[in-house]
Amino acid sequence: PEKPLPKLYYKWDHSGLKLNLFGAYYGFVAISLGFAWFAALKAISMATYAFAKVGIEVDSKKGWGVRANGIWGWLVLLLTGNAPIITGKYRTRALLKGRPAGSPGVMYVANHCSWMDIPYVAMAIGVSRNFKIVAKKELLRVPILGSAISTSDNITVDRTSRRSQIETYKKGVAWLRKGVDLCTFPEGTRSEDGRLSAFKRGAFKMALKAGSPIVPISISYTHVLNPKDWVFPVRPARLMPVRVHVHDPVETEGKTEEEVVEAVQMKLCEALPECQRPREGAVRIED
């Protein structure tokens, strides 16, 4: 839906980023809870280090930090009225229960318009589930968030380095083969106008190599909830409403990369509003 942007806000001259009263409240809640989040992450790091010193391996798949991240995100969304409407979540539970021992993890892919997409995907997958995200390396410099990424052993990529991209691919395939799920945003960056843009191939190459199914997740209206030039959301998600839809998995076995990409894009578009679907003739995949 088209929603007018707030008329009362503060704008930083050096960055052009904006903040309104609701965004300030959201930031206050997120930062206040962030102190407990940071303490939990440090406790996890100290505990795993202490066990390792005496030769005991715990949390080998780095799931404790992921759960701490999920709890923080869930609380922030709950206290600020920003929890989305999620449909199709039963599919993630069915994938977990019906997964044979030794099978690879699932690759979740979602469209990307806002910082809010990350906690929304976590809610759709399940805040108690262990999964890894593929994030840009620059996020490691963000206070607390950088610790969250490293404590959970998420995958970071330097988009300017071919070597980093290769290491990202290898680490992603390794996690999938261990049965750990991955989440990626194949557009590579946030959409400027909310429309689904061209996909990069990395996520699909990883899934094909590991033999993992791909679960598309459509996220609607976060570009209106938290526009790219605003620090935090400008209003509660429930007023939109923001919707997250989990689709049936796309199997990769016996398919080409192009066939998988096309199937994923079609599913994503099915649950996106017209204003977020690619324009006719738009490039669908980057070489």
KOLMI-243212 format. One record per residue (C-alpha): residue in one letter; residue number from 0; x, y, z. Coordinates in nm, 3 decimals, decimal comma. Each point is the difference from the previous one (the first is absolute). Layout:
BEGIN
 rest  nr      xx      yy      zz
    a NUM       X       Y       Z
...
***
This chain:
BEGIN
 rest  nr      xx      yy      zz
    p   0   0,000   0,000   0,000
    e   1   0,106   0,357  -0,062
    k   2   0,063   0,170   0,333
    p   3   0,110   0,364   0,036
    l   4   0,338   0,044   0,166
    p   5   0,012   0,186   0,333
    k   6   0,027   0,378  -0,030
    l   7   0,171   0,043   0,337
    y   8   0,348  -0,155   0,009
    y   9   0,368   0,064   0,059
    k  10   0,250  -0,026  -0,285
    w  11   0,374  -0,050   0,031
    d  12   0,187   0,230  -0,239
    h  13   0,300  -0,228  -0,057
    s  14  -0,198  -0,313  -0,089
    g  15  -0,345   0,125  -0,095
    l  16  -0,159  -0,262   0,228
    k  17  -0,326   0,093   0,171
    l  18  -0,163  -0,083   0,332
    n  19  -0,354   0,070   0,119
    l  20  -0,157  -0,038   0,347
    f  21  -0,109  -0,360  -0,053
    g  22   0,344  -0,087  -0,134
    a  23   0,156   0,155   0,310
    y  24  -0,222  -0,218   0,218
    y  25   0,093  -0,307  -0,204
    g  26   0,369   0,087   0,034
    f  27  -0,034   0,051   0,376
    v  28  -0,158  -0,346   0,043
    a  29   0,253  -0,169  -0,231
    i  30   0,303   0,161   0,168
    s  31  -0,132  -0,054   0,354
    l  32  -0,054  -0,370  -0,065
    g  33   0,331  -0,002  -0,186
    f  34   0,196   0,024   0,326
    a  35  -0,153  -0,329   0,122
    w  36   0,052  -0,147  -0,347
    f  37   0,369   0,096   0,005
    a  38   0,042  -0,145   0,349
    a  39  -0,156  -0,328  -0,115
    l  40   0,232  -0,018  -0,301
    k  41   0,305   0,061   0,219
    a  42  -0,115  -0,267   0,244
    i  43  -0,038  -0,246  -0,287
    s  44   0,349   0,081  -0,131
    m  45   0,154  -0,041   0,345
    a  46  -0,181  -0,328   0,064
    t  47   0,101  -0,160  -0,330
    y  48   0,359   0,120   0,048
    a  49   0,016  -0,141   0,354
    f  50  -0,130  -0,340  -0,113
    a  51   0,244  -0,003  -0,294
    k  52   0,294   0,063   0,236
    v  53  -0,075  -0,326   0,183
    g  54  -0,054  -0,192  -0,322
    i  55  -0,379  -0,006  -0,001
    e  56  -0,174   0,106  -0,319
    v  57  -0,339   0,166   0,049
    d  58  -0,225   0,181  -0,243
    s  59   0,195  -0,128  -0,300
    k  60  -0,255   0,145  -0,241
    k  61  -0,002   0,340   0,177
    g  62  -0,372  -0,005   0,070
    w  63   0,001   0,168   0,343
    g  64   0,082   0,340  -0,144
    v  65  -0,262  -0,039  -0,272
    r  66  -0,267  -0,059   0,265
    a  67   0,115   0,302   0,202
    n  68  -0,024   0,210  -0,318
    g  69  -0,349  -0,135  -0,070
    i  70  -0,128   0,072   0,351
    w  71   0,128   0,360  -0,014
    g  72  -0,162   0,056  -0,341
    w  73  -0,329  -0,157   0,110
    l  74  -0,019   0,219   0,311
    v  75   0,075   0,318  -0,195
    l  76  -0,271  -0,078  -0,256
    l  77  -0,249  -0,090   0,273
    l  78   0,058   0,312   0,210
    t  79  -0,012   0,239  -0,297
    g  80  -0,301  -0,148  -0,179
    n  81   0,214  -0,103  -0,293
    a  82  -0,075  -0,373  -0,017
    p  83  -0,111  -0,087  -0,355
    i  84  -0,287  -0,219  -0,113
    i  85   0,164  -0,334  -0,088
    t  86  -0,167  -0,257  -0,224
    g  87   0,129  -0,341  -0,103
    k  88   0,217  -0,040   0,311
    y  89  -0,120  -0,358   0,037
    r  90   0,224  -0,083  -0,296
    t  91   0,316   0,075   0,200
    r  92  -0,119  -0,228   0,281
    a  93  -0,085  -0,275  -0,250
    l  94   0,346   0,025  -0,157
    l  95   0,163  -0,040   0,340
    k  96  -0,210  -0,297   0,109
    g  97   0,014  -0,179  -0,334
    r  98   0,373   0,037  -0,058
    p  99   0,186  -0,335  -0,008
    a 100   0,318  -0,029   0,205
    g 101   0,305   0,107  -0,197
    s 102  -0,192   0,209  -0,255
    p 103   0,129   0,348  -0,087
    g 104  -0,137   0,320   0,146
    v 105  -0,260   0,218  -0,169
    m 106   0,084   0,317  -0,191
    y 107  -0,247   0,279   0,078
    v 108  -0,004   0,291  -0,245
    a 109  -0,197   0,322   0,039
    n 110  -0,046   0,330  -0,178
    h 111   0,179   0,290   0,171
    c 112  -0,134   0,354   0,047
    s 113   0,081   0,093   0,360
    w 114   0,205  -0,080   0,309
    m 115  -0,325  -0,140   0,142
    d 116   0,020  -0,293  -0,242
    i 117   0,260  -0,173   0,219
    p 118  -0,209  -0,034   0,320
    y 119  -0,306  -0,076  -0,213
    v 120   0,171  -0,294  -0,167
    a 121   0,118  -0,119   0,342
    m 122  -0,360   0,005   0,126
    a 123  -0,118  -0,190  -0,306
    i 124   0,267  -0,269   0,037
    g 125  -0,035  -0,012   0,381
    v 126   0,194   0,190   0,266
    s 127   0,110  -0,327   0,164
    r 128   0,139  -0,143  -0,325
    n 129   0,369  -0,001  -0,080
    f 130   0,067   0,155  -0,341
    k 131   0,269   0,219  -0,148
    i 132  -0,036   0,315  -0,206
    v 133   0,227   0,125  -0,277
    a 134   0,074   0,365   0,082
    k 135   0,226   0,270  -0,135
    k 136   0,332   0,034   0,182
    e 137  -0,066   0,365   0,092
    l 138  -0,258  -0,109   0,259
    l 139   0,278  -0,139   0,220
    r 140   0,083   0,363   0,089
    v 141  -0,348   0,068   0,141
    p 142   0,003  -0,011   0,384
    i 143  -0,164  -0,314   0,147
    l 144  -0,117  -0,114  -0,344
    g 145   0,360  -0,077  -0,094
    s 146   0,035  -0,214   0,313
    a 147  -0,328  -0,175  -0,081
    i 148   0,119  -0,087  -0,349
    s 149   0,337  -0,136   0,113
    t 150  -0,125  -0,184   0,313
    s 151  -0,254  -0,187  -0,213
    d 152   0,263  -0,068  -0,267
    n 153  -0,212   0,152  -0,273
    i 154   0,151   0,047  -0,345
    t 155   0,134   0,340  -0,101
    v 156   0,104   0,102  -0,348
    d 157   0,208   0,285  -0,136
    r 158  -0,191   0,080  -0,318
    t 159   0,307   0,162  -0,158
    s 160   0,222  -0,308   0,046
    r 161  -0,020  -0,304  -0,225
    r 162   0,199  -0,199   0,257
    s 163  -0,254   0,087   0,272
    q 164  -0,284  -0,109  -0,227
    i 165   0,165  -0,338  -0,054
    e 166   0,052  -0,044   0,376
    t 167  -0,365   0,091   0,058
    y 168  -0,106  -0,266  -0,249
    k 169   0,216  -0,267   0,167
    k 170  -0,119   0,087   0,351
    g 171  -0,363   0,009  -0,110
    v 172   0,022  -0,345  -0,160
    a 173   0,176  -0,134   0,310
    w 174  -0,279   0,121   0,231
    l 175  -0,267  -0,145  -0,227
    r 176   0,175  -0,336  -0,010
    k 177   0,006  -0,001   0,380
    g 178  -0,378   0,033  -0,003
    v 179  -0,003   0,368   0,102
    d 180  -0,244   0,227  -0,186
    l 181   0,112   0,315  -0,179
    c 182  -0,184   0,325  -0,072
    t 183   0,103   0,231  -0,281
    f 184  -0,132   0,306  -0,179
    p 185   0,096  -0,080  -0,361
    e 186  -0,048   0,357  -0,123
    g 187   0,318   0,080   0,193
    t 188  -0,124   0,331   0,141
    r 189  -0,320   0,178   0,093
    s 190  -0,229   0,092  -0,288
    e 191  -0,019   0,372  -0,074
    d 192  -0,374   0,002  -0,073
    g 193  -0,124  -0,324   0,156
    r 194  -0,012  -0,188  -0,329
    l 195   0,166  -0,339  -0,031
    s 196   0,330   0,058  -0,180
    a 197   0,250  -0,225  -0,175
    f 198   0,136  -0,299   0,194
    k 199   0,363  -0,083   0,054
    r 200   0,087  -0,365  -0,051
    g 201   0,184  -0,084   0,324
    a 202  -0,292  -0,135   0,205
    f 203  -0,116  -0,224  -0,283
    k 204   0,349  -0,137  -0,065
    m 205   0,031  -0,091   0,369
    a 206  -0,339  -0,173   0,008
    l 207   0,067  -0,195  -0,318
    k 208   0,343  -0,112   0,122
    a 209  -0,136  -0,120   0,335
    g 210  -0,322  -0,144  -0,145
    s 211  -0,209   0,226   0,224
    p 212  -0,361   0,101  -0,066
    i 213  -0,064   0,374  -0,027
    v 214  -0,289   0,157   0,190
    p 215  -0,105   0,342  -0,134
    i 216  -0,129   0,257   0,251
    s 217  -0,199   0,299  -0,130
    i 218   0,012   0,315   0,216
    s 219  -0,253   0,273  -0,082
    y 220   0,012   0,375   0,071
    t 221   0,315   0,029   0,211
    h 222   0,121   0,264  -0,246
    v 223  -0,292   0,213   0,124
    l 224   0,044  -0,099   0,364
    n 225   0,372   0,083   0,009
    p 226   0,108   0,189  -0,314
    k 227   0,366  -0,017  -0,091
    d 228   0,074   0,357   0,114
    w 229  -0,157  -0,046   0,345
    v 230   0,198  -0,139   0,295
    f 231  -0,287  -0,194   0,156
    p 232  -0,362  -0,085  -0,088
    v 233  -0,225   0,304  -0,037
    r 234  -0,315  -0,172   0,135
    p 235  -0,115  -0,333   0,149
    a 236  -0,012  -0,287  -0,248
    r 237  -0,352  -0,095   0,103
    l 238  -0,129   0,328  -0,147
    m 239   0,116  -0,096  -0,349
    p 240  -0,038  -0,299   0,031
    v 241   0,339  -0,158  -0,073
    r 242  -0,030  -0,360  -0,120
    v 243   0,251  -0,285  -0,019
    h 244  -0,088  -0,312  -0,198
    v 245   0,193  -0,328   0,007
    h 246  -0,036  -0,194  -0,327
    d 247   0,030  -0,368  -0,080
    p 248   0,361  -0,107  -0,057
    v 249   0,157  -0,004  -0,345
    e 250   0,194  -0,322  -0,045
    t 251   0,341   0,038  -0,165
    e 252   0,078  -0,361  -0,090
    g 253   0,014  -0,057  -0,376
    k 254  -0,053   0,369  -0,084
    t 255   0,223   0,261  -0,157
    e 256   0,091   0,322   0,177
    e 257  -0,220   0,202  -0,235
    e 258  -0,300  -0,227   0,061
    v 259   0,038   0,034   0,376
    v 260   0,037   0,379  -0,014
    e 261  -0,309   0,033  -0,220
    a 262  -0,208  -0,222   0,231
    v 263   0,106   0,196   0,310
    q 264  -0,074   0,337  -0,159
    m 265  -0,342  -0,117  -0,114
    k 266  -0,089  -0,115   0,351
    l 267   0,123   0,322   0,159
    c 268  -0,210   0,207  -0,240
    e 269  -0,313  -0,203   0,074
    a 270  -0,023   0,147   0,351
    l 271   0,139   0,348  -0,074
    p 272  -0,230   0,294  -0,077
    e 273   0,010   0,138  -0,353
    c 274   0,209   0,297   0,112
    q 275   0,282  -0,235   0,107
    r 276   0,010  -0,229  -0,301
    p 277   0,271   0,055  -0,264
    r 278  -0,087   0,234  -0,283
    e 279  -0,060  -0,163  -0,336
    g 280   0,326  -0,069  -0,177
    a 281   0,212   0,042   0,314
    v 282   0,320  -0,206   0,029
    r 283  -0,069  -0,304   0,219
    i 284   0,354  -0,127   0,072
    e 285   0,345   0,158  -0,003
    d 286   0,285  -0,178  -0,174
***
